[in-house]
Amino acid sequence: MDKKIINSKKAFTIGDLGNIAISLGVAVIILTVVATIVQTLRDDQTPENSSARNVTDFGLESLNTLSSFMPLVALAAVGAIVIGIVIRF
């Protein structure tokens, strides 16, 4: 019965690493493009329009915070694959 449980579990393979790497790469590219667009919007605003400038500043800070977590997300993804491979064997 134990073999049935072990064999029925789905696990990650090394082949899944490529798909996860591409997904993380796309996420980084999207964050970069969005940050560039928000920075361009911020540069076009005048100091008189302070509420709009504050909103874009807050958006840039949020994008910076989100992008700082990308290495942690990559580490978690690789860790999940390693654990999945270990479970399979």
N, C-alpha and C positions, 0 to 999 in steps of 0.2 A: 504494500500500500504506500509506503514511503516513496518508492520509485515513481509511482503514478503522480504523486504530488509534485515531486521535483521535475519530472518530465513535462507536466502540464503547465508549468510556469513559463511565461514568456520572458526572455531576457534580451539585453542589448548585445550587439555584436560590434566588432571594430568597424564594420561597414556603416554603422549608424553615425560614427564620428564625423564623417564627411558632411552628412546632412545637417548635423547640429552646428558644425563650423560655418557652413554656408548661411544658416539662419542667423547666427551671431554676427557674421559679417554684414548681412543685410541690415540688421538692427543698428549696427554701428554707423553704417552709411546713412540710414534714415535719420539718426540722431544728429549726424554732422550736417546734413542738408537742412534740417529744420533749424538747427542752431545758427547756421549761416543766414537763413532767411530772417529769423528773428533779429539777428544782429544788424542786418541791413535795414529792417524796419526801425530799429532803435536809432540808427545813425541818421535816418531821414527825419526824425521827430525834433521839434524845437523845444527848448527848455520851457517855453510858456505853457505848453500842453503837458503839464506835469503828471496828470493821471495816466495818460497813455504811455508816457515814458516809464512810470513806475510799474505799470503792468508788463511792459516788455523786459524791464530789468528783472522782475520777479520770474518771468518766463525763462530768461537766460540762466538765472540761478537754479531754477528747477531742472533745466536740461543738463546743467553741469552736475547737479547731484545725481540725476538718473544715469548719466554716462559714467560716473565714478563707480557705480555698482557693476559695470559690465565685466571686469575681471573676476569678480565674485560669481557672477552668473556662469561664466565660462568654466570656472573651477568646479562649480556644482554640477554642470553638465558632464564634464569629464569624469567626475567622481561617480555620477550615476551610471555611466557606461562601464566603468571599472567594476562597480558593485554588481551590475547586471551580468558582466562576463564571469565574475567569481561565482555568482549564484548558479549560472548555467553549468558550471563544472563542479 
